[in-house]
Amino acid sequence: MASHCLETGNRIYTATPEPTEHPCFSPDGHGRAGRIHLAVAAECNISCNYCVRKYDCANESRPGVTSKLIGAEEAIRVVQEAKLSSLGAYLHVAGIAGPGEPLANPETFATLALLKDKFPEMKRCLSSNGLLLPEKLPELLALGLSHITVTLNTLDTPSALQIYGYVRWQGQTLIGRPAVTMLLENQLLGIEQAVRAGLHVKVNTVVIPGINDTRLTVLAREIKQRGVEIHNLLPLIPQGKFALRPAPRPADMHHYRQELGRVLPQMSHCRQCQADAIGLV
């Protein structure tokens, strides 16, 4: 696992993960290690009020957007073509980041199995909302997953009630307090179990002014205690039900990263790329 460095006083943490060559986990991989996102996960099991999922949207580049959905076999062909292109020498990571929730889609697991067979040298990763992580973790480990990102936006129930519309769980659609309680419990449990299993774990947090921005330090301390190695603050993209809510200012994001950097290493080079991105970050 990656090691972290902290000196006493107000010295800010410096992220010093082992050289994973994963551009979304280590500054060492930024600009020199490429990744390929495979858009095989169509369905989602929660409703985030900041999320708008679109396919074939030429004018946008953000999470939830993909040029088209593909299946597991096509995903392997995409990787093969990319490896034969000019980017091939840089592609070290194959990931699944949507456009829906990877763990809620059988195609995710079929794709990971094919990647393990066809491209065993590539690191395999995915991004998840964490709802199904405790349940699916054994299967992910068997498929050789090495890195996982969990989007955890708040630990506070009132805030979560403003962020999430519903949670689909075991054939039921939960709303209100039961929904967010189930989600938050599974997110924290899944993170802790993934760390104990030896995975590299990153947490993404969407910063939403007026909703979760005053308790970010509390969240950072909690995930640090559970072994998360790097934290990624993402500014809200105003859209969906939050279309009229202002995004945090760049100066505010810089301040939050400075403050939370005293607790946990912060990622600052994320480009909020879309679900079928290929190449260097």
Protein Blocks (a to p, Z undefined) as FASTA:
>chain_A
ZZddddehjbdcdddbdcehpaklbmklgopaccddddfbfbccbdcfkbccdehifkbc
cehiafbdcdfklmmmmmmmmmmmmklmmmmbdcdebjbdfklpfklmmmmmmmmmmmmm
bccddddehlmmmmmmmmmmmnopabdcdddfbfcfklmmmmpmbdceehiacehjllmm
mmmmmmmmmmmmmmmnopacdddddddehklmmmmmmmmmmmmmnopabdcddddddehj
llmpccddfklmmmmmmmmmmmbccdfkbghiafkbgcjZZ
